[in-house]
Amino acid sequence: MESLYLLIPLAIVIVAIAVGVFFWAVKSGQFDDLDTEAKRILFDNDSVKKKSGKPSPENTSREKNITDNGPTE
C-alpha cells in the first residue's frame, strides 16, 4: 500500500510529460503532412534519377558486368 504513494504521483508525472511532448509535437508541426511520407515509400525515385542525369552506382556496375562478360544466356 505504501508503494502506491510513490507510484501514483510517478505515473501522473509520466503522463503529464507524455501529454506535454504530444502538444509540443502538434504545435511544432510534426503532424502537418502525414500523407506525403506515407506514400513516398510506394513510389520509385525515377524522376530524381532522370533529373540528375547521372546513373546510379548500381546501374553502372550492372551495365559494366554485362559489357565485360558479354550477354548471358
Stockholm file with secondary structure:
# STOCKHOLM 1.0

chainA/1-73         MESLYLLIPLAIVIVAIAVGVFFWAVKSGQFDDLDTEAKRILFDNDSVKKKSGKPSPENTSREKNITDNGPTE
#=GR chainA/1-73 SS CTTHHHHHHHHHHHHHHHHHHHHHHHHTTTTSCHHHHHHHTTSCCHHHHHHHCCCCHHHHHHHHHHHHHCCCC
#=GC SS_cons        CTTHHHHHHHHHHHHHHHHHHHHHHHHTTTTSCHHHHHHHTTSCCHHHHHHHCCCCHHHHHHHHHHHHHCCCC
//
